[in-house]
Amino acid sequence: MIRSLLFAASIACAAFDAAAQTRKVGTIFEATGERGTAYIAASAHANSHVRLELNATAVGALEKSDVIGFEQLPDSPIERSPRAGVNAMISRPAGSSLKDDLPDDLALRLESQLKQLGAPPGAWEMLVTRKTQYAATLLSEMSAVHGRSTRGKVYPSLDDTYRKAAESRSIRATDIEGSLRAYGSLLDVTTDESIAAIRLFAEEMDKPDHQGISDTRLGVVLDAVYAGDLARVREIIEANACMTPLLASRCRKISDARNPFMAEQIDLLVKRGQHPFVAIGALHLTGPNSVLAELERKGYKVRRLQ
């Protein structure tokens, strides 16, 4: 899954230079309210399979900004105490672990699959001490880290591309959510919804060349992000991760439910007299409850820059 993402954001078509294997990207929305304007960029957290450069629309919006925001920023003050806080949040007391919630057949299946992935000794023992709501997320992270990638060379993510462009212009970075709040969104996921997601993970792992399938799917999603086809991004993710009522409910809780808070933080930046450029996962910019829709409810006029 993409790890992996706002207002007057405009999306210029991505141009692909086959010779240089470089793609110019920048889907930007402009959100204008009574107190000022914010720029929202559709981003992606996963490493890219092509080199990325910002297009003129993205550069123009960035140069009008004095702060850049991301969903989470590991080196921000909010994130300095953090990993301990996150780990405490996702752990469960003895006798109330993931292992207690999982059916025995699924537990055995997952333990074997983690070994096949090449996860380090103790990975399974660590996993079963976590709250069931977090298991699917942790399994996906383990798969991404320890699975064999078939895509060959990878390049910095779109998040990193925006971050480096901001650093080169001495634009201060901040986060508009933070890891604790992002992980906290999983607290509303039910055990049944979590088990459904874990079972889907196990089924995917059982497929021949599961890593190749995963890499290909990720490539398709990233291509849609780079091309600015946000409806396609949502369509692919919903078709592969949210296709049953239980999975769809989980998807809403870990994606759409986070959007009101992010929109509120963007609004606060504008009200403080700042000119924010915010890069968030493209999925958060789609659907009737997107960050963009939340900003419109606050009175912002949102348009896509071309």
C-alpha positions in Angstrom: 0.0 0.0 0.0 1.2 3.3 -0.6 2.5 4.9 2.6 2.0 6.1 1.6 -0.9 11.2 1.3 -4.3 19.8 -1.0 -6.3 22.9 -1.9 -5.9 25.1 -4.7 -4.0 22.3 -6.3 -3.4 22.2 -9.9 -2.4 19.3 -11.9 -0.3 19.8 -14.9 0.0 16.9 -17.2 3.1 14.8 -16.6 5.6 14.7 -19.5 7.7 11.6 -19.9 11.2 11.8 -21.4 11.9 8.2 -22.4 15.5 8.9 -23.3 16.4 10.4 -19.9 13.9 8.2 -18.0 12.8 11.4 -16.3 9.2 12.5 -15.7 8.1 16.1 -15.0 5.4 16.0 -12.4 3.2 18.4 -10.4 -0.5 18.1 -9.7 -1.3 21.2 -7.8 -4.5 22.6 -6.4 -5.0 26.2 -5.3 -7.3 26.8 -2.3 -8.2 30.4 -1.7 -10.0 31.6 1.4 -10.7 35.0 3.0 -7.3 35.0 4.8 -5.1 33.8 2.0 -4.1 30.9 -0.3 -2.7 27.4 0.1 -1.3 25.2 -2.5 -1.9 21.4 -2.3 0.1 18.9 -4.2 -0.8 15.3 -4.9 2.1 13.3 -3.6 3.3 9.7 -3.1 5.4 8.2 -0.3 6.8 5.2 -2.2 10.1 5.4 -4.1 9.7 6.1 -7.8 10.7 3.8 -10.7 11.7 6.9 -12.8 13.6 10.1 -12.0 11.2 12.9 -11.1 11.5 16.6 -11.7 8.9 19.3 -10.8 7.0 20.9 -13.6 6.6 24.7 -14.0 3.3 24.7 -12.2 4.7 23.0 -9.1 7.8 25.2 -9.0 5.7 28.3 -9.4 3.4 27.4 -6.5 6.4 26.4 -4.3 8.1 29.8 -4.9 5.0 31.6 -3.7 5.1 29.7 -0.4 6.9 30.2 2.8 6.3 26.8 4.5 5.9 23.3 3.1 3.8 20.7 4.9 3.8 16.9 4.8 1.6 14.3 6.5 4.5 13.3 8.8 7.9 14.8 9.2 10.3 12.5 11.1 12.7 15.3 12.2 10.0 17.7 13.4 9.5 18.5 17.1 6.3 16.5 17.1 8.2 13.4 16.0 11.1 13.5 18.3 9.6 11.5 21.3 7.7 9.5 19.0 8.7 6.1 18.1 8.3 5.2 21.8 4.9 6.8 21.7 3.8 4.9 18.6 5.2 1.6 19.9 3.3 2.0 23.1 0.1 2.8 21.2 0.3 -0.2 19.0 1.3 -2.8 21.6 -1.1 -4.8 23.6 -0.8 -6.2 27.2 -0.1 -9.9 27.7 -3.1 -12.0 27.0 -4.6 -9.6 24.5 -2.3 -9.9 21.5 -2.8 -10.3 17.8 -2.1 -14.0 18.3 -5.2 -14.2 20.5 -7.4 -12.6 17.8 -6.1 -14.5 14.8 -7.6 -17.9 13.8 -4.9 -20.6 14.3 -4.7 -21.4 10.6 -4.1 -17.8 9.6 -1.5 -17.4 12.4 0.5 -20.4 11.1 0.2 -19.2 7.5 1.4 -15.7 8.3 4.4 -17.0 10.4 5.5 -19.1 7.5 5.0 -16.3 5.0 7.2 -13.9 7.1 10.0 -16.5 7.0 9.6 -16.7 3.2 9.9 -13.0 3.0 13.3 -13.2 4.7 12.1 -11.2 7.7 14.7 -11.2 10.6 14.5 -13.6 13.5 11.9 -12.4 16.0 9.7 -10.6 13.5 6.8 -12.8 14.1 7.2 -12.7 17.9 7.2 -8.9 17.6 4.2 -8.8 15.4 1.9 -10.8 17.7 2.5 -8.4 20.5 0.9 -5.6 18.5 -2.7 -4.6 18.5 -4.7 -6.3 15.8 -5.7 -3.0 14.2 -2.0 -2.3 13.3 -1.2 -5.8 12.0 -2.0 -5.2 8.3 0.0 -2.0 8.3 3.0 -3.6 9.9 2.8 -6.6 7.6 2.8 -4.3 4.6 5.9 -2.5 5.9 7.7 -5.8 6.5 6.8 -6.9 3.0 8.1 -3.6 1.5 11.4 -3.8 3.4 12.2 -7.5 3.2 10.5 -8.5 0.0 12.5 -8.8 -3.2 11.8 -5.9 -5.5 11.6 -6.7 -9.2 11.5 -3.1 -10.4 15.3 -2.7 -10.5 16.7 0.7 -9.8 14.5 3.1 -7.8 14.6 6.9 -7.3 13.5 9.3 -4.6 9.8 9.5 -3.9 7.6 12.4 -4.9 7.6 13.4 -1.2 11.4 13.5 -1.2 11.4 15.5 -4.5 9.1 18.2 -3.0 11.2 18.2 0.2 14.5 18.7 -1.6 13.0 21.5 -3.8 11.8 23.2 -0.6 15.2 22.8 1.1 17.0 24.3 -1.9 14.8 27.4 -1.5 15.2 27.6 2.3 11.5 26.9 2.8 10.7 25.7 6.3 9.1 22.2 6.6 6.4 21.2 9.0 4.0 18.3 9.4 0.2 18.6 9.3 -0.6 15.4 11.0 2.3 13.5 12.7 2.8 9.7 13.2 1.0 9.5 16.5 -2.2 10.9 14.9 -1.8 8.9 11.7 -1.4 5.6 13.7 -4.1 6.7 16.0 -6.6 6.6 13.1 -6.3 2.8 13.3 -7.8 2.7 16.8 -11.2 3.0 15.2 -10.7 -0.1 13.0 -12.5 -3.1 14.3 -11.0 -6.5 14.9 -13.1 -8.0 12.1 -12.0 -5.3 9.7 -8.4 -5.9 10.7 -8.6 -9.7 10.3 -10.1 -9.2 6.8 -7.1 -7.0 5.8 -4.7 -9.5 7.3 -6.4 -12.4 5.4 -6.2 -10.3 2.2 -2.4 -9.9 2.8 -2.0 -13.6 3.3 -3.9 -14.4 0.1 -1.7 -11.9 -1.9 1.4 -13.5 -0.4 0.3 -17.0 -1.6 0.1 -15.9 -5.3 3.0 -16.9 -7.5 5.4 -14.0 -8.1 3.5 -12.0 -5.5 6.3 -9.4 -5.2 6.2 -8.9 -9.0 2.5 -8.4 -8.9 2.8 -5.9 -6.0 5.5 -4.0 -7.8 3.5 -3.8 -11.0 0.5 -2.6 -9.2 2.5 0.0 -7.3 4.0 1.2 -10.7 0.5 1.7 -12.1 -0.6 3.7 -9.1 2.5 5.9 -9.2 2.0 6.5 -12.9 -1.5 7.6 -12.2 -0.2 10.0 -9.5 2.4 11.4 -11.8 -0.1 11.9 -14.6 -2.5 13.6 -12.2 -5.2 11.0 -12.7 -6.4 11.1 -9.1 -9.7 9.3 -9.8 -7.7 6.4 -11.2 -5.5 6.3 -8.1 -8.6 5.8 -5.9 -10.1 3.3 -8.4 -7.0 1.1 -8.3 -6.6 1.2 -4.5 -10.3 0.5 -3.9 -10.3 -2.4 -6.3 -7.3 -4.1 -4.7 -7.5 -3.2 -1.0 -11.1 -2.1 -0.3 -13.2 -4.5 -2.2 -15.5 -5.9 0.5 -17.7 -4.1 3.0 -15.2 -4.8 5.9 -12.2 -3.8 3.8 -14.0 -0.7 2.5 -14.9 0.4 6.1 -11.2 0.0 7.1 -10.1 2.0 4.1 -12.4 4.9 5.0 -11.1 4.9 8.6 -7.4 5.0 7.7 -7.7 7.4 4.8 -10.8 9.6 4.6 -11.2 9.9 8.3 -7.9 11.7 8.6 -8.8 14.4 6.0 -10.8 16.8 8.3 -7.8 17.2 10.6 -5.4 17.8 7.8 -7.7 20.4 6.3 -8.0 22.1 9.7 -4.2 22.3 10.0 -3.9 23.8 6.5 -6.6 26.4 7.4 -4.7 27.3 10.6 -1.5 27.9 8.6 -3.4 30.3 6.3 -5.1 32.1 9.2 -1.6 32.6 10.8 -0.7 34.6 7.7 1.5 31.9 6.1 1.5 30.8 2.5 1.6 27.0 2.7 2.5 24.4 0.1 1.3 21.0 1.3 2.3 17.7 -0.3 0.0 14.8 0.8 -0.8 11.4 -0.5 -2.9 11.6 -3.7 -5.7 9.4 -2.2 -6.4 12.1 0.4 -7.3 14.4 -2.5 -10.0 12.2 -4.0 -13.7 11.5 -3.2 -16.5 13.5 -1.6 -14.6 13.6 1.8 -11.2 14.6 0.4 -9.0 17.3 2.0 -10.0 19.5 -0.9 -13.7 18.9 -0.2 -13.1 19.7 3.5 -11.5 23.0 2.6 -14.4 23.9 0.3 -16.7 23.3 3.3 -14.6 25.9 5.2 -15.3 28.4 2.5 -12.2 28.0 0.3 -12.5 28.2 -3.5 -10.5 25.3 -4.9 -9.2 25.0 -8.4 -6.8 22.8 -10.2 -3.9 24.7 -11.7 -3.1 23.9 -15.3 
